[in-house]
Amino acid sequence: MKIGLRTIKTGIAVTVSLVISNMLRIESPFFAAIAAIIAMQPTVSDSWKTGVNRILGTVIGAIVGAIFVALSPGNPLLGG
């Protein structure tokens, strides 16, 4: 069995995400590791693009969710 460079790159990304999660005292570092795996692409530039898109999507979703919750607190449909 041969370990490829993409596997090594993914392992490094997961390790770095877990170390950063530990330093920030995040309770569920599992999600950071999964995000690192999902963002991993064949090239570094593609990985950066995917990561940036993921961060922007998360931030925009959080802002829209906060606005909806502020408009109607306790409404599970708007909160989701």
N, CA, C and O atoms as CSV, one atom per row, in Angstrom:
chain,resi,resn,atom,element,x,y,z
A,1,MET,N,N,0.843,-1.172,0.000
A,1,MET,CA,C,0.000,0.000,0.000
A,1,MET,C,C,0.894,1.243,0.000
A,1,MET,O,O,1.834,1.349,0.788
A,2,LYS,N,N,0.583,2.174,-0.896
A,2,LYS,CA,C,1.373,3.390,-1.020
A,2,LYS,C,C,0.557,4.581,-0.536
A,2,LYS,O,O,-0.599,4.758,-0.920
A,3,ILE,N,N,1.175,5.389,0.304
A,3,ILE,CA,C,0.522,6.596,0.796
A,3,ILE,C,C,0.901,7.738,-0.135
A,3,ILE,O,O,2.082,8.026,-0.326
A,4,GLY,N,N,-0.101,8.386,-0.712
A,4,GLY,CA,C,0.142,9.470,-1.662
A,4,GLY,C,C,0.287,10.817,-0.984
A,4,GLY,O,O,0.016,10.964,0.208
A,5,LEU,N,N,0.715,11.788,-1.754
A,5,LEU,CA,C,0.916,13.133,-1.227
A,5,LEU,C,C,-0.396,13.780,-0.772
A,5,LEU,O,O,-0.417,14.549,0.190
A,6,ARG,N,N,-1.484,13.460,-1.472
A,6,ARG,CA,C,-2.779,14.033,-1.062
A,6,ARG,C,C,-3.195,13.508,0.305
A,6,ARG,O,O,-3.772,14.243,1.106
A,7,THR,N,N,-2.903,12.239,0.572
A,7,THR,CA,C,-3.210,11.668,1.881
A,7,THR,C,C,-2.374,12.341,2.957
A,7,THR,O,O,-2.876,12.641,4.040
A,8,ILE,N,N,-1.108,12.579,2.665
A,8,ILE,CA,C,-0.236,13.262,3.625
A,8,ILE,C,C,-0.716,14.693,3.855
A,8,ILE,O,O,-0.744,15.165,4.992
A,9,LYS,N,N,-1.094,15.385,2.775
A,9,LYS,CA,C,-1.597,16.761,2.882
A,9,LYS,C,C,-2.871,16.799,3.724
A,9,LYS,O,O,-3.047,17.704,4.541
A,10,THR,N,N,-3.750,15.833,3.532
A,10,THR,CA,C,-4.978,15.780,4.308
A,10,THR,C,C,-4.668,15.533,5.780
A,10,THR,O,O,-5.271,16.152,6.658
A,11,GLY,N,N,-3.733,14.634,6.047
A,11,GLY,CA,C,-3.339,14.355,7.428
A,11,GLY,C,C,-2.758,15.577,8.117
A,11,GLY,O,O,-3.044,15.832,9.287
A,12,ILE,N,N,-1.941,16.331,7.393
A,12,ILE,CA,C,-1.368,17.557,7.952
A,12,ILE,C,C,-2.471,18.579,8.224
A,12,ILE,O,O,-2.459,19.238,9.264
A,13,ALA,N,N,-3.421,18.716,7.301
A,13,ALA,CA,C,-4.523,19.667,7.475
A,13,ALA,C,C,-5.369,19.316,8.692
A,13,ALA,O,O,-5.760,20.200,9.454
A,14,VAL,N,N,-5.652,18.037,8.877
A,14,VAL,CA,C,-6.445,17.608,10.030
A,14,VAL,C,C,-5.667,17.863,11.318
A,14,VAL,O,O,-6.228,18.337,12.305
A,15,THR,N,N,-4.373,17.545,11.304
A,15,THR,CA,C,-3.550,17.767,12.498
A,15,THR,C,C,-3.508,19.243,12.872
A,15,THR,O,O,-3.667,19.599,14.039
A,16,VAL,N,N,-3.294,20.098,11.877
A,16,VAL,CA,C,-3.247,21.540,12.139
A,16,VAL,C,C,-4.593,22.033,12.673
A,16,VAL,O,O,-4.631,22.831,13.610
A,17,SER,N,N,-5.693,21.566,12.085
A,17,SER,CA,C,-7.012,22.004,12.553
A,17,SER,C,C,-7.269,21.541,13.989
A,17,SER,O,O,-7.882,22.269,14.769
A,18,LEU,N,N,-6.809,20.344,14.343
A,18,LEU,CA,C,-6.988,19.856,15.711
A,18,LEU,C,C,-6.105,20.622,16.702
A,18,LEU,O,O,-6.529,20.898,17.824
A,19,VAL,N,N,-4.892,20.959,16.294
A,19,VAL,CA,C,-4.004,21.736,17.166
A,19,VAL,C,C,-4.585,23.123,17.412
A,19,VAL,O,O,-4.604,23.596,18.549
A,20,ILE,N,N,-5.057,23.773,16.354
A,20,ILE,CA,C,-5.660,25.100,16.502
A,20,ILE,C,C,-6.926,25.023,17.358
A,20,ILE,O,O,-7.163,25.891,18.198
A,21,SER,N,N,-7.730,23.996,17.147
A,21,SER,CA,C,-8.934,23.818,17.959
A,21,SER,C,C,-8.579,23.643,19.429
A,21,SER,O,O,-9.262,24.170,20.307
A,22,ASN,N,N,-7.511,22.904,19.691
A,22,ASN,CA,C,-7.062,22.698,21.061
A,22,ASN,C,C,-6.579,24.015,21.671
A,22,ASN,O,O,-6.887,24.309,22.826
A,23,MET,N,N,-5.828,24.805,20.909
A,23,MET,CA,C,-5.333,26.087,21.407
A,23,MET,C,C,-6.482,27.055,21.691
A,23,MET,O,O,-6.413,27.842,22.635
A,24,LEU,N,N,-7.534,26.997,20.880
A,24,LEU,CA,C,-8.695,27.872,21.069
A,24,LEU,C,C,-9.713,27.295,22.042
A,24,LEU,O,O,-10.747,27.906,22.312
A,25,ARG,N,N,-9.407,26.108,22.567
A,25,ARG,CA,C,-10.273,25.413,23.537
A,25,ARG,C,C,-11.685,25.173,22.976
A,25,ARG,O,O,-12.684,25.371,23.668
A,26,ILE,N,N,-11.739,24.749,21.722
A,26,ILE,CA,C,-13.016,24.426,21.091
A,26,ILE,C,C,-13.471,23.067,21.614
A,26,ILE,O,O,-12.692,22.115,21.650
A,27,GLU,N,N,-14.734,22.984,22.018
A,27,GLU,CA,C,-15.245,21.766,22.642
A,27,GLU,C,C,-15.383,20.598,21.666
A,27,GLU,O,O,-15.220,19.445,22.066
A,28,SER,N,N,-15.679,20.871,20.403
A,28,SER,CA,C,-15.884,19.814,19.416
A,28,SER,C,C,-14.909,19.976,18.253
A,28,SER,O,O,-15.298,20.473,17.196
A,29,PRO,N,N,-13.656,19.570,18.422
A,29,PRO,CA,C,-12.685,19.725,17.332
A,29,PRO,C,C,-12.969,18.797,16.153
A,29,PRO,O,O,-12.391,18.956,15.078
A,30,PHE,N,N,-13.856,17.833,16.359
A,30,PHE,CA,C,-14.237,16.905,15.300
A,30,PHE,C,C,-14.729,17.662,14.073
A,30,PHE,O,O,-14.397,17.298,12.945
A,31,PHE,N,N,-15.516,18.709,14.283
A,31,PHE,CA,C,-16.085,19.465,13.163
A,31,PHE,C,C,-15.008,20.220,12.396
A,31,PHE,O,O,-15.103,20.370,11.178
A,32,ALA,N,N,-13.988,20.693,13.096
A,32,ALA,CA,C,-12.866,21.357,12.416
A,32,ALA,C,C,-12.115,20.358,11.547
A,32,ALA,O,O,-11.707,20.686,10.433
A,33,ALA,N,N,-11.932,19.149,12.045
A,33,ALA,CA,C,-11.236,18.113,11.275
A,33,ALA,C,C,-12.048,17.731,10.043
A,33,ALA,O,O,-11.484,17.570,8.960
A,34,ILE,N,N,-13.344,17.585,10.190
A,34,ILE,CA,C,-14.203,17.251,9.053
A,34,ILE,C,C,-14.174,18.380,8.015
A,34,ILE,O,O,-14.134,18.113,6.814
A,35,ALA,N,N,-14.193,19.634,8.472
A,35,ALA,CA,C,-14.133,20.768,7.540
A,35,ALA,C,C,-12.814,20.760,6.774
A,35,ALA,O,O,-12.783,21.081,5.586
A,36,ALA,N,N,-11.721,20.393,7.450
A,36,ALA,CA,C,-10.423,20.311,6.770
A,36,ALA,C,C,-10.445,19.237,5.692
A,36,ALA,O,O,-9.891,19.426,4.608
A,37,ILE,N,N,-11.083,18.117,5.989
A,37,ILE,CA,C,-11.166,17.026,5.011
A,37,ILE,C,C,-12.033,17.432,3.817
A,37,ILE,O,O,-11.688,17.159,2.668
A,38,ILE,N,N,-13.159,18.086,4.100
A,38,ILE,CA,C,-14.074,18.488,3.026
A,38,ILE,C,C,-13.425,19.541,2.125
A,38,ILE,O,O,-13.623,19.524,0.910
A,39,ALA,N,N,-12.650,20.455,2.716
A,39,ALA,CA,C,-12.032,21.529,1.932
A,39,ALA,C,C,-10.825,21.052,1.134
A,39,ALA,O,O,-10.342,21.776,0.264
A,40,MET,N,N,-10.332,19.854,1.410
A,40,MET,CA,C,-9.132,19.356,0.738
A,40,MET,C,C,-9.428,19.086,-0.734
A,40,MET,O,O,-10.375,18.375,-1.069
A,41,GLN,N,N,-8.613,19.658,-1.595
A,41,GLN,CA,C,-8.752,19.528,-3.040
A,41,GLN,C,C,-7.420,19.063,-3.632
A,41,GLN,O,O,-6.417,19.024,-2.920
A,42,PRO,N,N,-7.392,18.711,-4.916
A,42,PRO,CA,C,-6.152,18.215,-5.528
A,42,PRO,C,C,-4.984,19.202,-5.494
A,42,PRO,O,O,-3.828,18.789,-5.398
A,43,THR,N,N,-5.277,20.504,-5.573
A,43,THR,CA,C,-4.183,21.478,-5.546
A,43,THR,C,C,-4.366,22.414,-4.359
A,43,THR,O,O,-5.468,22.557,-3.830
A,44,VAL,N,N,-3.280,23.044,-3.951
A,44,VAL,CA,C,-3.334,23.964,-2.822
A,44,VAL,C,C,-4.230,25.154,-3.137
A,44,VAL,O,O,-5.000,25.590,-2.281
A,45,SER,N,N,-4.142,25.683,-4.351
A,45,SER,CA,C,-4.972,26.839,-4.701
A,45,SER,C,C,-6.462,26.481,-4.686
A,45,SER,O,O,-7.290,27.284,-4.255
A,46,ASP,N,N,-6.799,25.290,-5.151
A,46,ASP,CA,C,-8.200,24.852,-5.090
A,46,ASP,C,C,-8.651,24.668,-3.646
A,46,ASP,O,O,-9.795,24.977,-3.311
A,47,SER,N,N,-7.769,24.172,-2.794
A,47,SER,CA,C,-8.091,24.019,-1.375
A,47,SER,C,C,-8.351,25.373,-0.732
A,47,SER,O,O,-9.291,25.513,0.051
A,48,TRP,N,N,-7.528,26.377,-1.051
A,48,TRP,CA,C,-7.730,27.727,-0.524
A,48,TRP,C,C,-9.069,28.286,-0.980
A,48,TRP,O,O,-9.808,28.865,-0.184
A,49,LYS,N,N,-9.385,28.113,-2.275
A,49,LYS,CA,C,-10.657,28.618,-2.803
A,49,LYS,C,C,-11.832,27.960,-2.101
A,49,LYS,O,O,-12.791,28.632,-1.722
A,50,THR,N,N,-11.757,26.644,-1.926
A,50,THR,CA,C,-12.835,25.924,-1.257
A,50,THR,C,C,-12.960,26.374,0.193
A,50,THR,O,O,-14.068,26.569,0.692
A,51,GLY,N,N,-11.829,26.537,0.867
A,51,GLY,CA,C,-11.847,26.988,2.254
A,51,GLY,C,C,-12.429,28.374,2.413
A,51,GLY,O,O,-13.237,28.620,3.309
A,52,VAL,N,N,-12.015,29.286,1.537
A,52,VAL,CA,C,-12.538,30.661,1.595
A,52,VAL,C,C,-14.035,30.663,1.307
A,52,VAL,O,O,-14.792,31.350,1.993
A,53,ASN,N,N,-14.470,29.909,0.307
A,53,ASN,CA,C,-15.904,29.827,0.007
A,53,ASN,C,C,-16.684,29.265,1.189
A,53,ASN,O,O,-17.792,29.714,1.482
A,54,ARG,N,N,-16.099,28.281,1.863
A,54,ARG,CA,C,-16.758,27.680,3.025
A,54,ARG,C,C,-16.878,28.689,4.165
A,54,ARG,O,O,-17.920,28.767,4.816
A,55,ILE,N,N,-15.823,29.457,4.407
A,55,ILE,CA,C,-15.857,30.474,5.461
A,55,ILE,C,C,-16.873,31.557,5.131
A,55,ILE,O,O,-17.666,31.949,5.987
A,56,LEU,N,N,-16.855,32.044,3.885
A,56,LEU,CA,C,-17.811,33.087,3.492
A,56,LEU,C,C,-19.250,32.587,3.605
A,56,LEU,O,O,-20.124,33.311,4.080
A,57,GLY,N,N,-19.493,31.360,3.171
A,57,GLY,CA,C,-20.832,30.791,3.275
A,57,GLY,C,C,-21.294,30.671,4.715
A,57,GLY,O,O,-22.456,30.933,5.026
A,58,THR,N,N,-20.384,30.274,5.592
A,58,THR,CA,C,-20.721,30.142,7.007
A,58,THR,C,C,-21.022,31.502,7.626
A,58,THR,O,O,-21.986,31.645,8.379
A,59,VAL,N,N,-20.198,32.500,7.310
A,59,VAL,CA,C,-20.403,33.845,7.863
A,59,VAL,C,C,-21.721,34.436,7.353
A,59,VAL,O,O,-22.499,34.983,8.135
A,60,ILE,N,N,-21.967,34.329,6.063
A,60,ILE,CA,C,-23.218,34.855,5.505
A,60,ILE,C,C,-24.424,34.136,6.102
A,60,ILE,O,O,-25.424,34.772,6.436
A,61,GLY,N,N,-24.333,32.821,6.236
A,61,GLY,CA,C,-25.427,32.057,6.843
A,61,GLY,C,C,-25.669,32.449,8.286
A,61,GLY,O,O,-26.815,32.539,8.724
A,62,ALA,N,N,-24.590,32.685,9.033
A,62,ALA,CA,C,-24.738,33.098,10.435
A,62,ALA,C,C,-25.387,34.477,10.530
A,62,ALA,O,O,-26.238,34.704,11.390
A,63,ILE,N,N,-24.993,35.390,9.660
A,63,ILE,CA,C,-25.577,36.734,9.678
A,63,ILE,C,C,-27.059,36.686,9.323
A,63,ILE,O,O,-27.880,37.303,10.002
A,64,VAL,N,N,-27.404,35.961,8.270
A,64,VAL,CA,C,-28.812,35.846,7.872
A,64,VAL,C,C,-29.619,35.168,8.979
A,64,VAL,O,O,-30.732,35.594,9.286
A,65,GLY,N,N,-29.061,34.115,9.577
A,65,GLY,CA,C,-29.750,33.436,10.680
A,65,GLY,C,C,-29.960,34.354,11.870
A,65,GLY,O,O,-31.027,34.343,12.483
A,66,ALA,N,N,-28.946,35.155,12.204
A,66,ALA,CA,C,-29.081,36.091,13.324
A,66,ALA,C,C,-30.148,37.135,13.051
A,66,ALA,O,O,-30.895,37.515,13.952
A,67,ILE,N,N,-30.222,37.601,11.808
A,67,ILE,CA,C,-31.256,38.582,11.445
A,67,ILE,C,C,-32.640,37.961,11.590
A,67,ILE,O,O,-33.546,38.578,12.149
A,68,PHE,N,N,-32.803,36.735,11.084
A,68,PHE,CA,C,-34.113,36.087,11.184
A,68,PHE,C,C,-34.503,35.820,12.632
A,68,PHE,O,O,-35.669,35.975,12.996
A,69,VAL,N,N,-33.556,35.425,13.452
A,69,VAL,CA,C,-33.857,35.178,14.868
A,69,VAL,C,C,-34.200,36.492,15.566
A,69,VAL,O,O,-35.067,36.521,16.439
A,70,ALA,N,N,-33.527,37.576,15.186
A,70,ALA,CA,C,-33.839,38.876,15.778
A,70,ALA,C,C,-35.244,39.339,15.383
A,70,ALA,O,O,-35.933,39.989,16.169
A,71,LEU,N,N,-35.659,39.002,14.164
A,71,LEU,CA,C,-36.998,39.389,13.712
A,71,LEU,C,C,-38.086,38.591,14.413
A,71,LEU,O,O,-39.144,39.128,14.741
A,72,SER,N,N,-37.829,37.319,14.639
A,72,SER,CA,C,-38.843,36.460,15.242
A,72,SER,C,C,-38.182,35.466,16.202
A,72,SER,O,O,-37.975,34.308,15.841
A,73,PRO,N,N,-37.850,35.905,17.416
A,73,PRO,CA,C,-37.205,35.009,18.372
A,73,PRO,C,C,-38.087,33.805,18.703
A,73,PRO,O,O,-39.300,33.933,18.869
A,74,GLY,N,N,-37.468,32.662,18.794
A,74,GLY,CA,C,-38.196,31.451,19.152
A,74,GLY,C,C,-38.837,30.728,17.983
A,74,GLY,O,O,-39.404,29.652,18.173
A,75,ASN,N,N,-38.766,31.276,16.789
A,75,ASN,CA,C,-39.336,30.614,15.614
A,75,ASN,C,C,-38.291,29.650,15.053
A,75,ASN,O,O,-37.265,30.088,14.533
A,76,PRO,N,N,-38.542,28.332,15.151
A,76,PRO,CA,C,-37.521,27.385,14.710
A,76,PRO,C,C,-37.307,27.388,13.195
A,76,PRO,O,O,-36.206,27.083,12.736
A,77,LEU,N,N,-38.322,27.723,12.417
A,77,LEU,CA,C,-38.162,27.768,10.966
A,77,LEU,C,C,-37.236,28.904,10.529
A,77,LEU,O,O,-36.359,28.711,9.687
A,78,LEU,N,N,-37.438,30.085,11.108
A,78,LEU,CA,C,-36.578,31.208,10.765
A,78,LEU,C,C,-35.189,31.031,11.354
A,78,LEU,O,O,-34.201,31.422,10.732
A,79,GLY,N,N,-35.096,30.453,12.534
A,79,GLY,CA,C,-33.792,30.216,13.158
A,79,GLY,C,C,-32.938,29.237,12.361
A,79,GLY,O,O,-31.718,29.380,12.279
A,80,GLY,N,N,-33.587,28.258,11.788
A,80,GLY,CA,C,-32.850,27.266,10.986
A,80,GLY,C,C,-32.468,27.809,9.644
A,80,GLY,O,O,-31.845,27.105,8.848
